[in-house]
């Protein structure tokens, strides 16, 4: 769905477009992409989070991150930022360009109740640290998080350890090629196509579409003829707990959300995080 977030940034939101459109533990998936500065120049000024993780993956452009803990980071093409909001953080993500293409994704991953109030932290992952693997038939795979057992052995993505053990792969396939990946049936998984068209079994998946995968122990993705396929393949262990969300705050109960709002109003959300970091 087309939407707007931050200070007028135009996005496409698949997961998270409504409370019913989630896939435990994935809460939201946004794609932002435009060559028109008016679609992104406002960026995402300072805003709070509590109770989950955000993963920003840049394909093109330059975005700067700052937070109340004093962390700063510049994200360029191929870079990733993995932020654990924990008990509270206030941060901003602002474009560092006036024109040209800005393209990337932001994924929200829930945290189990026992981990929601941990101190906030974040990590920038430069593109050079992300394994880039050649696939048979001319494809390419970037392993951002989790493990991939390829022909050359086991490859571990550089993302930090997190309770849901997420798998985050960026897949490029030439027209007509296919990619097979074993996946534990216990995991929830989805494929987000951002260019070209994919087929899984008898289902065609168009660009800017998130396809939730069903039960099974392997996924086979095929690129349609005519154009290369570019897609994100995401999987993680579900948490299986209630979700109470109010905008940028994700807890387990409405009472916890009300406490979070009081903490934010009274300046305790970030004060607690600073004291324990």
Secondary structure, DSSP 4 states (H G I P E B T S, - for coil): -EEEETTTEEEEE-TTSSTTS-BTTEEEEEEEEES-GGGTTT-EEEEEEBSEEEEEEEEES-EEEEETTS-EEEE-TT-EEEEE-TT-EEEEEEE--SSS-EEEEEEEEE--GGGTTSPPEEEEE-GGGSEEEE-TTS-EEEEEESEEEETTEEEE--SPP-TT--EEEEEEE-TT-EEEEE--TTEEEEEEEEES-EEETTEEE-TTEEEE--S-SEEEEEEPTTS-EEEEEEEEE------EEETTEEESSHHHHHHHHHHHHTTHHHHHHHHH-
